[in-house]
Amino acid sequence: MTDTKQQDFIHQLKNYALFVFILLGAVSCIPQRETVLLQDNEESALNQMQNITDRYFLQPNDYLFINVSTPDPKISEFFNQSRSASGGAQQNQNFFYYLIDDTMNIDFPYVGKINLAGCNVKMAKGKLQEALKPFLKEYTLTLKLASNTFTALGEFRSQGVHDMKKEQITIFEAIGMAGGMTVYGKRKELKLIRQLPAGPVTYTIDLTDKNIVNSEYYYIYPNDMLYIRPMKAKNWGIGESFSIGMISAALALYLTISSLTK
């Protein structure tokens, strides 16, 4: 090989190494705008949020905590009696828990079946109060939704069904309960699947937009499902450690070629 051809070959080899170095640096880094939450975008009007229990409509297989308290302990015990003997609510922790069946009915002691189709928690409490009127004049009724869970799938560190722990949580609290998102999670395209009376609805949420705190998606409903898609970088095998390792390897290759050709 002549000196001119050898120099051309070395020059091309160095250019190739430099190209690889630049390319890896470009593709192996995930842009900050894709990972930072609550960024400044266009302003949106503040929505007046109702309590989630006002907006959530009961569904089959939901559990309700119901307790009737009267001045007479014996009467209270009668309406709060365990139904374990007849295959209903279990004793101890499920003593006052009632399952909404597939026909949207609960079977309440002595009162019988009460249909809760199309009801939120407040409406369900009103229906039960109406049902108790023929039997009680002075009493206190407590009714709460007991089966508060949501599901997290995709690029969450802890996938699965999670208890909401309290009556109302934000979408960021839900993400925290699911262990947070991996570096591959597409924060601009979180899917929220919500069961409404007319059927399931899917929303696409941009978690990088700070205006989410003013939106109807800021709070999680019971039985919501969250799905976060992976970035293409995951299919390429690119991650934080990959980026550092490959950039270092490319730099070492470039320096090695440079030193050998001098």
DRENPA-3360 file (N, C-alpha, C; in nm, 2 decimals, always signed):
BEGIN
1 = MTDTKQQD = +0.08/-0.12/+0.00/+0.00/+0.00/+0.00/+0.09/+0.12/+0.00 ~ +0.06/+0.22/-0.09/+0.14/+0.34/-0.10/+0.12/+0.43/+0.02 ~ +0.21/+0.52/+0.04/+0.19/+0.62/+0.15/+0.06/+0.70/+0.14 ~ +0.03/+0.74/+0.02/-0.09/+0.82/+0.00/-0.21/+0.74/+0.04 ~ -0.22/+0.62/-0.01/-0.34/+0.53/+0.02/-0.34/+0.50/+0.17 ~ -0.23/+0.48/+0.23/-0.22/+0.45/+0.37/-0.28/+0.57/+0.45 ~ -0.24/+0.68/+0.41/-0.28/+0.80/+0.48/-0.43/+0.82/+0.47 ~ -0.48/+0.80/+0.34/-0.62/+0.81/+0.32/-0.70/+0.71/+0.40;
9 = FIHQLKNY = -0.65/+0.59/+0.41/-0.71/+0.48/+0.49/-0.72/+0.52/+0.64 ~ -0.61/+0.57/+0.69/-0.60/+0.61/+0.83/-0.69/+0.73/+0.86 ~ -0.70/+0.82/+0.76/-0.79/+0.94/+0.78/-0.93/+0.89/+0.78 ~ -0.97/+0.80/+0.69/-1.11/+0.74/+0.69/-1.14/+0.67/+0.82 ~ -1.04/+0.59/+0.87/-1.06/+0.52/+0.99/-1.08/+0.61/+1.11 ~ -1.01/+0.72/+1.11/-1.03/+0.81/+1.22/-1.16/+0.88/+1.21 ~ -1.20/+0.91/+1.09/-1.33/+0.98/+1.07/-1.45/+0.88/+1.11 ~ -1.43/+0.76/+1.08/-1.53/+0.66/+1.12/-1.54/+0.64/+1.27;
17 = ALFVFILL = -1.43/+0.64/+1.34/-1.43/+0.63/+1.48/-1.49/+0.75/+1.54 ~ -1.46/+0.87/+1.49/-1.52/+0.99/+1.54/-1.68/+0.99/+1.51 ~ -1.72/+0.94/+1.40/-1.86/+0.93/+1.36/-1.93/+0.84/+1.46 ~ -1.87/+0.73/+1.49/-1.93/+0.63/+1.59/-1.95/+0.70/+1.72 ~ -1.84/+0.77/+1.76/-1.85/+0.84/+1.89/-1.96/+0.94/+1.90 ~ -1.97/+1.02/+1.80/-2.08/+1.12/+1.79/-2.22/+1.06/+1.79 ~ -2.23/+0.95/+1.71/-2.36/+0.89/+1.69/-2.40/+0.82/+1.82 ~ -2.31/+0.76/+1.89/-2.35/+0.69/+2.02/-2.39/+0.80/+2.12;
25 = GAVSCIPQ = -2.31/+0.91/+2.12/-2.35/+1.01/+2.22/-2.48/+1.07/+2.19 ~ -2.52/+1.07/+2.06/-2.65/+1.13/+2.03/-2.77/+1.04/+2.07 ~ -2.76/+0.91/+2.03/-2.87/+0.82/+2.05/-2.88/+0.76/+2.19 ~ -2.77/+0.76/+2.26/-2.77/+0.69/+2.39/-2.81/+0.78/+2.51 ~ -2.83/+0.90/+2.48/-2.88/+0.99/+2.59/-3.03/+1.02/+2.57 ~ -3.10/+1.01/+2.67/-3.25/+1.04/+2.67/-3.27/+1.18/+2.70 ~ -3.33/+1.26/+2.62/-3.34/+1.41/+2.64/-3.41/+1.44/+2.77 ~ -3.36/+1.54/+2.83/-3.42/+1.58/+2.96/-3.56/+1.62/+2.96;
33 = RETVLLQD = -3.61/+1.68/+2.84/-3.75/+1.71/+2.83/-3.84/+1.59/+2.83 ~ -3.78/+1.47/+2.81/-3.87/+1.35/+2.81/-3.88/+1.29/+2.95 ~ -3.80/+1.34/+3.04/-3.80/+1.28/+3.18/-3.84/+1.37/+3.29 ~ -3.83/+1.50/+3.27/-3.86/+1.60/+3.37/-4.01/+1.62/+3.38 ~ -4.07/+1.60/+3.50/-4.22/+1.62/+3.52/-4.25/+1.77/+3.55 ~ -4.38/+1.80/+3.52/-4.43/+1.93/+3.56/-4.36/+2.05/+3.50 ~ -4.33/+2.04/+3.37/-4.26/+2.15/+3.30/-4.36/+2.26/+3.27 ~ -4.30/+2.38/+3.25/-4.38/+2.50/+3.21/-4.42/+2.49/+3.07;
41 = NEESALNQ = -4.55/+2.47/+3.05/-4.61/+2.47/+2.92/-4.72/+2.58/+2.92 ~ -4.81/+2.58/+2.82/-4.91/+2.68/+2.81/-5.00/+2.66/+2.94 ~ -5.05/+2.78/+2.98/-5.14/+2.78/+3.10/-5.27/+2.72/+3.07 ~ -5.34/+2.66/+3.17/-5.47/+2.62/+3.15/-5.56/+2.66/+3.26 ~ -5.69/+2.67/+3.24/-5.78/+2.72/+3.34/-5.79/+2.62/+3.46 ~ -5.80/+2.67/+3.58/-5.81/+2.58/+3.69/-5.95/+2.52/+3.70 ~ -5.96/+2.38/+3.70/-6.08/+2.31/+3.71/-6.12/+2.30/+3.86 ~ -6.25/+2.32/+3.89/-6.30/+2.30/+4.03/-6.32/+2.15/+4.04;
49 = MQNITDRY = -6.24/+2.09/+4.13/-6.25/+1.94/+4.15/-6.35/+1.90/+4.25 ~ -6.43/+1.81/+4.22/-6.52/+1.75/+4.32/-6.44/+1.64/+4.39 ~ -6.49/+1.59/+4.51/-6.43/+1.48/+4.57/-6.45/+1.36/+4.47 ~ -6.34/+1.27/+4.47/-6.34/+1.16/+4.38/-6.46/+1.07/+4.41 ~ -6.50/+1.05/+4.54/-6.62/+0.97/+4.57/-6.74/+1.02/+4.51 ~ -6.75/+1.15/+4.48/-6.87/+1.21/+4.42/-6.87/+1.18/+4.27 ~ -6.75/+1.17/+4.21/-6.74/+1.15/+4.06/-6.73/+1.00/+4.02 ~ -6.70/+0.92/+4.12/-6.68/+0.77/+4.09/-6.82/+0.70/+4.11;
57 = FLQPNDYL = -6.86/+0.63/+4.00/-6.98/+0.55/+4.01/-6.95/+0.41/+4.04 ~ -7.02/+0.35/+4.14/-7.00/+0.22/+4.19/-7.01/+0.11/+4.08 ~ -6.93/+0.01/+4.09/-6.92/-0.10/+3.99/-6.94/-0.23/+4.06 ~ -6.98/-0.34/+3.98/-6.99/-0.47/+4.04/-6.85/-0.51/+4.10 ~ -6.86/-0.59/+4.21/-6.74/-0.64/+4.28/-6.67/-0.53/+4.37 ~ -6.73/-0.41/+4.37/-6.68/-0.31/+4.47/-6.73/-0.36/+4.61 ~ -6.65/-0.32/+4.71/-6.69/-0.35/+4.85/-6.73/-0.22/+4.91 ~ -6.83/-0.22/+4.99/-6.87/-0.10/+5.07/-6.86/-0.13/+5.22;
65 = FINVSTPD = -6.81/-0.04/+5.29/-6.81/-0.05/+5.44/-6.94/+0.02/+5.49 ~ -7.02/-0.05/+5.56/-7.15/+0.01/+5.60/-7.16/-0.03/+5.75 ~ -7.20/+0.08/+5.83/-7.22/+0.06/+5.97/-7.33/+0.14/+6.02 ~ -7.43/+0.08/+6.09/-7.54/+0.15/+6.14/-7.53/+0.16/+6.29 ~ -7.53/+0.28/+6.34/-7.52/+0.31/+6.49/-7.64/+0.37/+6.54 ~ -7.70/+0.31/+6.65/-7.82/+0.36/+6.71/-7.80/+0.38/+6.86 ~ -7.89/+0.45/+6.93/-7.87/+0.46/+7.08/-7.88/+0.33/+7.15 ~ -7.95/+0.23/+7.09/-7.96/+0.10/+7.15/-7.86/+0.00/+7.09;
73 = PKISEFFN = -7.76/-0.04/+7.17/-7.65/-0.13/+7.12/-7.71/-0.26/+7.06 ~ -7.82/-0.31/+7.11/-7.88/-0.44/+7.06/-7.93/-0.42/+6.92 ~ -8.00/-0.30/+6.90/-8.05/-0.27/+6.76/-7.94/-0.25/+6.67 ~ -7.83/-0.18/+6.71/-7.71/-0.16/+6.62/-7.65/-0.30/+6.58 ~ -7.64/-0.39/+6.68/-7.59/-0.52/+6.65/-7.67/-0.60/+6.56 ~ -7.80/-0.57/+6.56/-7.89/-0.65/+6.47/-7.87/-0.60/+6.33 ~ -7.85/-0.47/+6.30/-7.84/-0.43/+6.17/-7.69/-0.44/+6.12 ~ -7.60/-0.47/+6.21/-7.46/-0.49/+6.17/-7.42/-0.63/+6.19;
81 = QSRSASGG = -7.51/-0.72/+6.19/-7.48/-0.86/+6.22/-7.40/-0.92/+6.11 ~ -7.31/-1.02/+6.15/-7.23/-1.09/+6.05/-7.31/-1.18/+5.96 ~ -7.28/-1.18/+5.84/-7.35/-1.26/+5.74/-7.26/-1.38/+5.69 ~ -7.16/-1.41/+5.77/-7.07/-1.52/+5.73/-7.14/-1.66/+5.73 ~ -7.24/-1.67/+5.81/-7.31/-1.80/+5.82/-7.39/-1.83/+5.69 ~ -7.43/-1.72/+5.62/-7.51/-1.73/+5.50/-7.42/-1.71/+5.37 ~ -7.29/-1.71/+5.39/-7.20/-1.70/+5.28/-7.18/-1.55/+5.24 ~ -7.21/-1.46/+5.32/-7.19/-1.32/+5.29/-7.05/-1.27/+5.34;
89 = AQQNQNFF = -7.06/-1.15/+5.40/-6.93/-1.09/+5.45/-6.86/-1.18/+5.55 ~ -6.73/-1.18/+5.55/-6.65/-1.25/+5.65/-6.65/-1.18/+5.78 ~ -6.61/-1.26/+5.88/-6.60/-1.20/+6.02/-6.48/-1.12/+6.03 ~ -6.46/-1.06/+6.15/-6.34/-0.98/+6.18/-6.33/-0.86/+6.09 ~ -6.22/-0.86/+6.01/-6.19/-0.74/+5.93/-6.30/-0.71/+5.82 ~ -6.38/-0.81/+5.78/-6.48/-0.78/+5.68/-6.62/-0.79/+5.74 ~ -6.63/-0.76/+5.87/-6.75/-0.77/+5.95/-6.86/-0.68/+5.89 ~ -6.83/-0.56/+5.85/-6.93/-0.47/+5.80/-6.91/-0.44/+5.65;
97 = YYLIDDTM = -6.85/-0.53/+5.57/-6.82/-0.51/+5.43/-6.92/-0.58/+5.35 ~ -6.97/-0.51/+5.25/-7.07/-0.57/+5.16/-7.03/-0.56/+5.02 ~ -7.04/-0.67/+4.95/-7.00/-0.68/+4.81/-7.12/-0.64/+4.72 ~ -7.09/-0.56/+4.62/-7.19/-0.53/+4.52/-7.18/-0.64/+4.41 ~ -7.30/-0.71/+4.39/-7.29/-0.82/+4.30/-7.30/-0.78/+4.15 ~ -7.31/-0.87/+4.06/-7.31/-0.84/+3.92/-7.44/-0.77/+3.88 ~ -7.54/-0.77/+3.96/-7.66/-0.70/+3.92/-7.67/-0.57/+4.00 ~ -7.56/-0.53/+4.06/-7.54/-0.40/+4.13/-7.63/-0.40/+4.26;
105 = NIDFPYVG = -7.65/-0.51/+4.32/-7.72/-0.52/+4.45/-7.63/-0.55/+4.56 ~ -7.67/-0.50/+4.68/-7.61/-0.55/+4.81/-7.72/-0.61/+4.89 ~ -7.69/-0.71/+4.97/-7.79/-0.77/+5.05/-7.76/-0.73/+5.20 ~ -7.85/-0.64/+5.24/-7.83/-0.58/+5.38/-7.92/-0.65/+5.48 ~ -7.86/-0.67/+5.60/-7.94/-0.74/+5.70/-8.08/-0.68/+5.73 ~ -8.18/-0.77/+5.72/-8.32/-0.74/+5.75/-8.38/-0.66/+5.64 ~ -8.31/-0.56/+5.59/-8.37/-0.47/+5.49/-8.38/-0.55/+5.36 ~ -8.29/-0.63/+5.32/-8.29/-0.71/+5.20/-8.20/-0.65/+5.09;
113 = KINLAGCN = -8.23/-0.68/+4.97/-8.15/-0.63/+4.85/-8.18/-0.49/+4.82 ~ -8.07/-0.41/+4.80/-8.07/-0.27/+4.76/-8.00/-0.25/+4.63 ~ -8.06/-0.20/+4.53/-7.99/-0.18/+4.40/-7.92/-0.05/+4.40 ~ -7.79/-0.05/+4.36/-7.71/+0.07/+4.36/-7.66/+0.11/+4.22 ~ -7.73/+0.06/+4.12/-7.69/+0.09/+3.98/-7.70/+0.24/+3.96 ~ -7.59/+0.30/+3.90/-7.58/+0.44/+3.87/-7.56/+0.53/+3.99 ~ -7.51/+0.47/+4.10/-7.49/+0.55/+4.22/-7.35/+0.57/+4.24 ~ -7.32/+0.69/+4.30/-7.19/+0.72/+4.36/-7.20/+0.69/+4.51;
121 = VKMAKGKL = -7.10/+0.72/+4.59/-7.11/+0.68/+4.73/-7.22/+0.76/+4.80 ~ -7.23/+0.89/+4.77/-7.33/+0.97/+4.84/-7.47/+0.92/+4.80 ~ -7.49/+0.89/+4.67/-7.62/+0.84/+4.63/-7.66/+0.71/+4.69 ~ -7.56/+0.62/+4.70/-7.58/+0.49/+4.77/-7.62/+0.51/+4.91 ~ -7.55/+0.60/+4.98/-7.59/+0.63/+5.12/-7.73/+0.68/+5.13 ~ -7.77/+0.76/+5.04/-7.91/+0.81/+5.04/-8.01/+0.70/+5.02 ~ -7.98/+0.60/+4.93/-8.07/+0.49/+4.90/-8.08/+0.40/+5.03 ~ -7.97/+0.38/+5.10/-7.97/+0.30/+5.22/-8.05/+0.37/+5.33;
129 = QEALKPFL = -8.04/+0.50/+5.34/-8.11/+0.57/+5.44/-8.26/+0.56/+5.41 ~ -8.30/+0.57/+5.28/-8.44/+0.55/+5.25/-8.49/+0.41/+5.29 ~ -8.41/+0.31/+5.26/-8.44/+0.17/+5.30/-8.46/+0.15/+5.44 ~ -8.38/+0.23/+5.53/-8.39/+0.21/+5.67/-8.50/+0.29/+5.74 ~ -8.56/+0.38/+5.67/-8.66/+0.47/+5.73/-8.78/+0.39/+5.79 ~ -8.83/+0.28/+5.73/-8.94/+0.21/+5.80/-8.90/+0.14/+5.93 ~ -8.77/+0.12/+5.95/-8.72/+0.05/+6.06/-8.66/+0.13/+6.18 ~ -8.60/+0.24/+6.14/-8.52/+0.32/+6.24/-8.56/+0.47/+6.23;
137 = KEYTLTLK = -8.56/+0.53/+6.34/-8.59/+0.68/+6.34/-8.46/+0.76/+6.38 ~ -8.39/+0.71/+6.48/-8.27/+0.77/+6.52/-8.15/+0.68/+6.51 ~ -8.06/+0.72/+6.41/-7.94/+0.64/+6.39/-7.84/+0.72/+6.31 ~ -7.72/+0.67/+6.31/-7.61/+0.73/+6.23/-7.56/+0.62/+6.13 ~ -7.55/+0.66/+6.01/-7.51/+0.57/+5.90/-7.38/+0.61/+5.85 ~ -7.29/+0.51/+5.84/-7.15/+0.53/+5.78/-7.14/+0.44/+5.66 ~ -7.11/+0.50/+5.55/-7.10/+0.42/+5.42/-6.98/+0.48/+5.35 ~ -6.88/+0.39/+5.32/-6.76/+0.43/+5.25/-6.73/+0.32/+5.15;
145 = LASNTFTA = -6.66/+0.36/+5.04/-6.60/+0.27/+4.95/-6.48/+0.20/+5.01 ~ -6.48/+0.07/+5.01/-6.37/-0.01/+5.08/-6.27/-0.06/+4.99 ~ -6.31/-0.08/+4.86/-6.22/-0.15/+4.77/-6.15/-0.05/+4.68 ~ -6.06/+0.04/+4.74/-5.99/+0.14/+4.66/-5.86/+0.09/+4.61 ~ -5.86/+0.05/+4.48/-5.73/+0.00/+4.42/-5.72/+0.06/+4.28 ~ -5.59/+0.06/+4.23/-5.57/+0.09/+4.09/-5.46/-0.01/+4.04 ~ -5.45/-0.01/+3.91/-5.35/-0.10/+3.85/-5.25/-0.03/+3.77 ~ -5.12/-0.06/+3.79/-5.01/+0.00/+3.72/-4.94/-0.10/+3.63;
153 = LGEFRSQG = -4.93/-0.08/+3.50/-4.86/-0.17/+3.41/-4.76/-0.09/+3.32 ~ -4.67/-0.17/+3.26/-4.57/-0.10/+3.17/-4.45/-0.07/+3.25 ~ -4.39/+0.05/+3.22/-4.26/+0.09/+3.27/-4.27/+0.15/+3.41 ~ -4.34/+0.07/+3.50/-4.34/+0.10/+3.64/-4.24/+0.00/+3.71 ~ -4.18/+0.05/+3.82/-4.09/-0.04/+3.89/-4.16/-0.15/+3.97 ~ -4.28/-0.12/+4.00/-4.36/-0.22/+4.08/-4.50/-0.23/+4.01 ~ -4.51/-0.32/+3.91/-4.64/-0.34/+3.84/-4.74/-0.42/+3.92 ~ -4.86/-0.40/+3.89/-4.97/-0.48/+3.96/-5.08/-0.39/+4.02;
161 = VHDMKKEQ = -5.16/-0.46/+4.10/-5.27/-0.39/+4.17/-5.22/-0.33/+4.30 ~ -5.25/-0.20/+4.32/-5.21/-0.14/+4.45/-5.32/-0.08/+4.52 ~ -5.32/-0.09/+4.65/-5.42/-0.02/+4.74/-5.40/+0.13/+4.74 ~ -5.50/+0.20/+4.74/-5.49/+0.35/+4.73/-5.46/+0.41/+4.87 ~ -5.48/+0.33/+4.98/-5.44/+0.37/+5.11/-5.53/+0.47/+5.17 ~ -5.58/+0.56/+5.09/-5.67/+0.66/+5.14/-5.78/+0.69/+5.03 ~ -5.88/+0.77/+5.07/-5.99/+0.78/+4.98/-5.96/+0.85/+4.85 ~ -5.86/+0.94/+4.85/-5.83/+1.02/+4.73/-5.68/+1.04/+4.72;
169 = ITIFEAIG = -5.63/+1.00/+4.60/-5.48/+1.02/+4.58/-5.46/+1.08/+4.44 ~ -5.35/+1.15/+4.43/-5.32/+1.22/+4.30/-5.25/+1.11/+4.21 ~ -5.24/+1.15/+4.08/-5.17/+1.06/+3.99/-5.02/+1.04/+4.02 ~ -4.96/+1.14/+4.08/-4.82/+1.13/+4.12/-4.81/+1.04/+4.24 ~ -4.90/+1.05/+4.33/-4.90/+0.96/+4.45/-4.91/+0.81/+4.40 ~ -5.00/+0.79/+4.30/-5.02/+0.66/+4.24/-4.89/+0.61/+4.18 ~ -4.82/+0.70/+4.11/-4.69/+0.66/+4.05/-4.59/+0.62/+4.15 ~ -4.59/+0.70/+4.26/-4.50/+0.67/+4.37/-4.53/+0.54/+4.44;
177 = MAGGMTVY = -4.66/+0.50/+4.45/-4.70/+0.38/+4.51/-4.65/+0.26/+4.42 ~ -4.65/+0.29/+4.29/-4.60/+0.19/+4.19/-4.45/+0.18/+4.18 ~ -4.38/+0.25/+4.27/-4.23/+0.24/+4.26/-4.17/+0.34/+4.17 ~ -4.25/+0.43/+4.11/-4.20/+0.53/+4.01/-4.18/+0.46/+3.88 ~ -4.15/+0.54/+3.78/-4.13/+0.49/+3.64/-3.98/+0.47/+3.61 ~ -3.96/+0.37/+3.53/-3.82/+0.35/+3.49/-3.77/+0.46/+3.39 ~ -3.64/+0.46/+3.37/-3.59/+0.56/+3.28/-3.64/+0.56/+3.14 ~ -3.70/+0.44/+3.10/-3.75/+0.42/+2.97/-3.90/+0.47/+2.95;
185 = GKRKELKL = -3.97/+0.50/+3.06/-4.11/+0.53/+3.05/-4.13/+0.66/+2.98 ~ -4.23/+0.66/+2.88/-4.27/+0.77/+2.80/-4.36/+0.86/+2.89 ~ -4.31/+0.96/+2.95/-4.38/+1.04/+3.05/-4.48/+1.13/+2.98 ~ -4.47/+1.15/+2.85/-4.56/+1.23/+2.77/-4.68/+1.15/+2.72 ~ -4.68/+1.02/+2.74/-4.78/+0.93/+2.68/-4.84/+0.83/+2.78 ~ -4.86/+0.87/+2.91/-4.92/+0.78/+3.00/-5.06/+0.76/+2.96 ~ -5.10/+0.63/+2.96/-5.24/+0.59/+2.93/-5.32/+0.57/+3.06 ~ -5.43/+0.64/+3.07/-5.52/+0.62/+3.18/-5.65/+0.55/+3.13;
193 = IRQLPAGP = -5.68/+0.43/+3.18/-5.80/+0.36/+3.14/-5.89/+0.37/+3.25 ~ -6.01/+0.43/+3.23/-6.11/+0.45/+3.34/-6.24/+0.39/+3.30 ~ -6.30/+0.32/+3.40/-6.43/+0.26/+3.37/-6.54/+0.36/+3.41 ~ -6.62/+0.41/+3.31/-6.73/+0.50/+3.33/-6.86/+0.42/+3.31 ~ -6.97/+0.48/+3.35/-7.10/+0.41/+3.34/-7.13/+0.37/+3.19 ~ -7.08/+0.45/+3.10/-7.11/+0.42/+2.96/-7.01/+0.32/+2.90 ~ -6.90/+0.29/+2.98/-6.80/+0.20/+2.93/-6.66/+0.25/+2.96 ~ -6.56/+0.17/+2.93/-6.42/+0.22/+2.96/-6.38/+0.33/+2.86;
201 = VTYTIDLT = -6.30/+0.42/+2.91/-6.25/+0.53/+2.83/-6.10/+0.54/+2.86 ~ -6.02/+0.57/+2.75/-5.88/+0.58/+2.76/-5.83/+0.73/+2.74 ~ -5.75/+0.78/+2.83/-5.70/+0.91/+2.82/-5.55/+0.90/+2.80 ~ -5.49/+1.00/+2.73/-5.34/+1.01/+2.71/-5.30/+1.13/+2.79 ~ -5.21/+1.11/+2.88/-5.17/+1.22/+2.98/-5.02/+1.25/+2.96 ~ -4.99/+1.38/+2.95/-4.86/+1.43/+2.95/-4.81/+1.47/+3.09 ~ -4.73/+1.38/+3.15/-4.69/+1.41/+3.29/-4.58/+1.52/+3.30 ~ -4.53/+1.56/+3.18/-4.43/+1.67/+3.18/-4.49/+1.80/+3.19;
209 = DKNIVNSE = -4.62/+1.81/+3.17/-4.70/+1.94/+3.17/-4.75/+1.97/+3.31 ~ -4.70/+2.08/+3.36/-4.74/+2.12/+3.50/-4.89/+2.14/+3.51 ~ -4.96/+2.17/+3.40/-5.10/+2.20/+3.41/-5.19/+2.08/+3.44 ~ -5.12/+1.96/+3.45/-5.20/+1.84/+3.49/-5.26/+1.86/+3.62 ~ -5.20/+1.94/+3.71/-5.26/+1.96/+3.85/-5.39/+2.03/+3.84 ~ -5.42/+2.09/+3.73/-5.55/+2.16/+3.72/-5.65/+2.08/+3.64 ~ -5.62/+1.96/+3.60/-5.70/+1.88/+3.51/-5.78/+1.77/+3.58 ~ -5.88/+1.72/+3.51/-5.96/+1.61/+3.57/-5.89/+1.48/+3.59;
217 = YYYIYPND = -5.76/+1.47/+3.54/-5.69/+1.35/+3.55/-5.59/+1.35/+3.67 ~ -5.59/+1.46/+3.74/-5.49/+1.48/+3.85/-5.52/+1.38/+3.97 ~ -5.65/+1.34/+3.98/-5.68/+1.25/+4.09/-5.72/+1.11/+4.03 ~ -5.68/+1.01/+4.09/-5.70/+0.87/+4.05/-5.83/+0.82/+4.10 ~ -5.91/+0.75/+4.02/-6.04/+0.69/+4.06/-6.01/+0.55/+4.10 ~ -6.09/+0.49/+4.19/-6.08/+0.35/+4.22/-6.10/+0.27/+4.09 ~ -6.02/+0.16/+4.07/-6.02/+0.07/+3.95/-5.96/+0.14/+3.83 ~ -5.90/+0.25/+3.84/-5.82/+0.31/+3.73/-5.71/+0.22/+3.69;
225 = MLYIRPMK = -5.67/+0.22/+3.56/-5.55/+0.15/+3.52/-5.45/+0.25/+3.45 ~ -5.33/+0.24/+3.50/-5.22/+0.33/+3.44/-5.13/+0.24/+3.36 ~ -5.10/+0.29/+3.24/-5.00/+0.21/+3.15/-4.90/+0.31/+3.10 ~ -4.78/+0.29/+3.12/-4.67/+0.38/+3.06/-4.59/+0.30/+2.96 ~ -4.59/+0.35/+2.84/-4.52/+0.29/+2.73/-4.37/+0.30/+2.74 ~ -4.29/+0.21/+2.69/-4.14/+0.22/+2.69/-4.10/+0.31/+2.57 ~ -3.98/+0.38/+2.58/-3.92/+0.45/+2.47/-3.85/+0.35/+2.38 ~ -3.83/+0.39/+2.26/-3.76/+0.31/+2.16/-3.62/+0.27/+2.21;
233 = AKNWGIGE = -3.56/+0.36/+2.29/-3.43/+0.33/+2.34/-3.42/+0.19/+2.41 ~ -3.53/+0.15/+2.47/-3.53/+0.02/+2.54/-3.52/-0.09/+2.44 ~ -3.58/-0.08/+2.32/-3.57/-0.18/+2.22/-3.43/-0.19/+2.16 ~ -3.36/-0.07/+2.17/-3.22/-0.07/+2.12/-3.12/-0.11/+2.22 ~ -3.17/-0.14/+2.34/-3.08/-0.18/+2.45/-3.00/-0.07/+2.51 ~ -3.06/+0.06/+2.49/-2.99/+0.17/+2.54/-3.04/+0.22/+2.68 ~ -2.96/+0.24/+2.77/-2.99/+0.29/+2.90/-2.88/+0.37/+2.96 ~ -2.89/+0.40/+3.09/-2.80/+0.49/+3.15/-2.66/+0.43/+3.15;
241 = SFSIGMIS = -2.65/+0.30/+3.19/-2.52/+0.24/+3.20/-2.46/+0.21/+3.06 ~ -2.55/+0.18/+2.97/-2.51/+0.15/+2.83/-2.45/+0.28/+2.77 ~ -2.51/+0.39/+2.80/-2.47/+0.52/+2.74/-2.32/+0.55/+2.78 ~ -2.30/+0.54/+2.91/-2.16/+0.57/+2.96/-2.06/+0.47/+2.91 ~ -2.10/+0.34/+2.91/-2.01/+0.23/+2.86/-1.97/+0.25/+2.72 ~ -2.07/+0.27/+2.63/-2.05/+0.28/+2.49/-1.97/+0.40/+2.45 ~ -2.01/+0.51/+2.52/-1.93/+0.64/+2.49/-1.79/+0.62/+2.52 ~ -1.76/+0.56/+2.64/-1.62/+0.54/+2.68/-1.55/+0.45/+2.59;
249 = AALALYLT = -1.62/+0.34/+2.54/-1.56/+0.25/+2.44/-1.52/+0.32/+2.31 ~ -1.62/+0.40/+2.26/-1.60/+0.48/+2.14/-1.48/+0.57/+2.15 ~ -1.47/+0.64/+2.27/-1.37/+0.74/+2.29/-1.23/+0.67/+2.30 ~ -1.23/+0.55/+2.36/-1.11/+0.47/+2.37/-1.06/+0.43/+2.23 ~ -1.16/+0.38/+2.15/-1.13/+0.34/+2.01/-1.06/+0.45/+1.93 ~ -1.13/+0.57/+1.95/-1.08/+0.69/+1.87/-0.93/+0.73/+1.92 ~ -0.91/+0.73/+2.05/-0.78/+0.76/+2.10/-0.67/+0.66/+2.06 ~ -0.72/+0.53/+2.06/-0.62/+0.42/+2.02/-0.58/+0.44/+1.87;
257 = ISSLTK = -0.68/+0.46/+1.79/-0.65/+0.48/+1.65/-0.56/+0.60/+1.62 ~ -0.59/+0.71/+1.70/-0.51/+0.83/+1.68/-0.37/+0.81/+1.73 ~ -0.35/+0.73/+1.84/-0.21/+0.71/+1.88/-0.13/+0.62/+1.79 ~ -0.20/+0.52/+1.73/-0.13/+0.42/+1.65/-0.09/+0.48/+1.51 ~ -0.16/+0.58/+1.47/-0.14/+0.64/+1.34/-0.04/+0.76/+1.35 ~ +0.00/+0.80/+1.46/+0.09/+0.91/+1.47/+0.23/+0.86/+1.46;
% end
